[in-house]
Amino acid sequence: MTFERSTVDLAVVCDSEGAVATILYDSIGVTCQRGSSFQSLVDPASQGRASDFLAELRVTGSVFDVEMNVVSRHLSETLRFAGGFTGTGYCIVGTRANPALGLMDALDELMQINSEQLNSIRSILRQRETIDRKARVRAVQDFDEVKRLNNELVLAQRELALQNAHLSTTLAELEQAHAEAATQRDRIERASSEILRSNQELQQFAYVASHDLEAPLRNVQAFVELLDSNYGQSLDDRARRWMRHIVTGTKSMRALVSGILAYSRVETRGGEFVAVDMNEVVEQSRSVLEAPLRTTSAILTRDELPTVRADPIQMKQLVQNLLQNALTYKGESAPRIHFGATREGSAWKVSVRDNGIGIAPEHHEQIFSMLYRIHPKYPGSGLGLAICRQIVNRHCGSIWVESEPGEGSTFFFTLPDPAASKTDAN
Ligand code: ADP
């Protein structure tokens, strides 16, 4: 603030109501505070004039040279006042000196300062406007973003609703499929228990029929042989040939009947499962088949075989059938038969390899069916491997062959490992 002391003693800015907003200059120490009325600057005797001064200022915009006493630090001072309207309030100056021109200059200066203040206020307002505008733009942008997000949300909700509907349909379909599967399972369970029952009946029937057929067949064979030995000489060649046919036919019928009997016994007359040393089983079979082994000059070898939990009689029958087949279906050279064993998960896999005539792949499955024979020129009833499969099935294992014609055959069967079953149980 640059008022000359000689020119101005008091300079204030009042708002439009006449309340003191700023004391710009005060050389005499008036007792006044910001916010109090302009009238409070002057002493009681001058207050009427102060009100008139303000009223005139409001109406005319500028007033000069009005004398009023102000209450200063020291005494009551007489000042000459001039004022002007700034647009938002009033600038008022007071001086003890007389020259009105000086007062005018001071007022001009004050108005100018005031207009500088106004300018800075305007610039602040402009800045404020800019900020507001930016804020509005930002708000619009934010609103657009919120709108966009909202749209995305709505789309996502729709997608979710669609997926939900799809899931509900799938769930309903699954439930239906589940219900159908349960019905199907019930049907299968009923059918399989029916099959089991009729299978048992059939086995029982096969057992009874073959058992009951054995004796009459044995009698037919015995009596035909008696007839041949006692009366054979008195018969002509044709009659003797017929009798030989009867004996051959009866023998093969007996083989068939005993095969069916053995087959039906696997389930109906099966023995207890105990620890069975497969090395011993092979050695016992070697003794039983000693004659054919010798006559064919066969070489029978084996690895160290495992001990399994099985029906010992059925293990003998299984090994014997496979060994017998290896001898029966031998090739040109002497049979070489080898028993081996490897672990297969929790079971043992036993193999019986020979160097015989081999089996074409199209027969690999069917040879395990009842009465299936590939080579009618060889003796046999077509029951040996069916019995083997029945035995292995009873031991929860499986049996199969790997072979090519002329390359020999390897039969495999699996049997549960007792050690593994114990570990499982633990
Ligand atoms: P079979 O009493 O006729 O020997 P199997 O059920 O034991 O009846 O065998 C079925 C068929 O499988 C046999 O007729 C034979 O053709 C074939 N076969 C079985 N074992 C062997 C083998 N080791 N080598 C070649 N063929 C075999």
Residues whose N, C-alpha, C, O or C-beta is under 5 A from the ligand:
A	BS01	ADP	N325 A326 Y329 G356 I357 G358 I359 I367 Y372 R373 I374 H375 P379 G380 S381 G382 L383 G384 L385 A386 S409
